[in-house]
Every structure is written in C-alpha cells, then in structure tokens.
Amino acid sequence: MAHTLVWWVQDLLGAGLMGSGSHVFAMTSAGGHRIWRSYGAVSAAKAALESHCRQLAVELAARKIAVNALRAGVTDTPALRKIPGNEQMIQRCLALHPPDA
C-alpha cells in the first residue's frame, strides 16, 4: 500500500506524465495513529504511506507538484466490514458525528 505510491510516482515522472501543477493524492486513515485490535498491518501501511507523502511533497515541491494524504474518516464500506471490530468503529463515529435526522 505505502510503497506502491512511491513506485507509481517514480514511473509517472520517468514517463514524463507529471509536470508543474500536478497533484498526487493518497487515502489514509486514523488507523495510522490509533490502536485498533486486528488493524496492525493496515495501521503500519497507513503510517508509512503518510511518511512517503511527506517526503514526496518535499522532494517534488521544486517541480511544483503537490502531494497530499487525505483522511476521510470512517466510511462504511465492504473493506471496513472485513476488519474485526468494525461495528465498534462505526458506532464510535456515529456517536461523535450523528447523521442528520
């Protein structure tokens, strides 16, 4: 998850497909900074992804290429439903951010 971002950016740069004004976006999660049971592999990948984004942003700034990691929050998706304890994640998020009635 994390390293492929770097490889894709390297390949795009090498092919001349990224110029001034280009943007790189990566999707991250709070799991890179929080501890959730059974989320270890994803947590490590998200932390590494964010580190890669920071480094790429510094390295590509001279080329005027922006790099950002987006943290959208808990989203009820099929991927989330595969994580043990997902029900508690969803309930915690809903308690903090109740949907409009």
Secondary structure as a PSIPRED ss2 file (coil, helix, strand):
# PSIPRED VFORMAT (PSIPRED V4.0)

   1 M C   1.000  0.000  0.000
   2 A H   0.000  1.000  0.000
   3 H H   0.000  1.000  0.000
   4 T H   0.000  1.000  0.000
   5 L H   0.000  1.000  0.000
   6 V H   0.000  1.000  0.000
   7 W H   0.000  1.000  0.000
   8 W H   0.000  1.000  0.000
   9 V H   0.000  1.000  0.000
  10 Q H   0.000  1.000  0.000
  11 D H   0.000  1.000  0.000
  12 L H   0.000  1.000  0.000
  13 L H   0.000  1.000  0.000
  14 G H   0.000  1.000  0.000
  15 A C   1.000  0.000  0.000
  16 G C   1.000  0.000  0.000
  17 L C   1.000  0.000  0.000
  18 M C   1.000  0.000  0.000
  19 G C   1.000  0.000  0.000
  20 S C   1.000  0.000  0.000
  21 G C   1.000  0.000  0.000
  22 S C   1.000  0.000  0.000
  23 H E   0.000  0.000  1.000
  24 V E   0.000  0.000  1.000
  25 F E   0.000  0.000  1.000
  26 A E   0.000  0.000  1.000
  27 M E   0.000  0.000  1.000
  28 T E   0.000  0.000  1.000
  29 S C   1.000  0.000  0.000
  30 A H   0.000  1.000  0.000
  31 G H   0.000  1.000  0.000
  32 G H   0.000  1.000  0.000
  33 H C   1.000  0.000  0.000
  34 R C   1.000  0.000  0.000
  35 I C   1.000  0.000  0.000
  36 W C   1.000  0.000  0.000
  37 R C   1.000  0.000  0.000
  38 S C   1.000  0.000  0.000
  39 Y C   1.000  0.000  0.000
  40 G H   0.000  1.000  0.000
  41 A H   0.000  1.000  0.000
  42 V H   0.000  1.000  0.000
  43 S H   0.000  1.000  0.000
  44 A H   0.000  1.000  0.000
  45 A H   0.000  1.000  0.000
  46 K H   0.000  1.000  0.000
  47 A H   0.000  1.000  0.000
  48 A H   0.000  1.000  0.000
  49 L H   0.000  1.000  0.000
  50 E H   0.000  1.000  0.000
  51 S H   0.000  1.000  0.000
  52 H H   0.000  1.000  0.000
  53 C H   0.000  1.000  0.000
  54 R H   0.000  1.000  0.000
  55 Q H   0.000  1.000  0.000
  56 L H   0.000  1.000  0.000
  57 A H   0.000  1.000  0.000
  58 V H   0.000  1.000  0.000
  59 E H   0.000  1.000  0.000
  60 L H   0.000  1.000  0.000
  61 A H   0.000  1.000  0.000
  62 A H   0.000  1.000  0.000
  63 R H   0.000  1.000  0.000
  64 K C   1.000  0.000  0.000
  65 I C   1.000  0.000  0.000
  66 A E   0.000  0.000  1.000
  67 V E   0.000  0.000  1.000
  68 N E   0.000  0.000  1.000
  69 A E   0.000  0.000  1.000
  70 L E   0.000  0.000  1.000
  71 R E   0.000  0.000  1.000
  72 A C   1.000  0.000  0.000
  73 G C   1.000  0.000  0.000
  74 V C   1.000  0.000  0.000
  75 T C   1.000  0.000  0.000
  76 D C   1.000  0.000  0.000
  77 T C   1.000  0.000  0.000
  78 P H   0.000  1.000  0.000
  79 A H   0.000  1.000  0.000
  80 L H   0.000  1.000  0.000
  81 R H   0.000  1.000  0.000
  82 K C   1.000  0.000  0.000
  83 I C   1.000  0.000  0.000
  84 P C   1.000  0.000  0.000
  85 G C   1.000  0.000  0.000
  86 N H   0.000  1.000  0.000
  87 E H   0.000  1.000  0.000
  88 Q H   0.000  1.000  0.000
  89 M H   0.000  1.000  0.000
  90 I H   0.000  1.000  0.000
  91 Q H   0.000  1.000  0.000
  92 R H   0.000  1.000  0.000
  93 C H   0.000  1.000  0.000
  94 L H   0.000  1.000  0.000
  95 A H   0.000  1.000  0.000
  96 L H   0.000  1.000  0.000
  97 H C   1.000  0.000  0.000
  98 P C   1.000  0.000  0.000
  99 P C   1.000  0.000  0.000
 100 D C   1.000  0.000  0.000
 101 A C   1.000  0.000  0.000
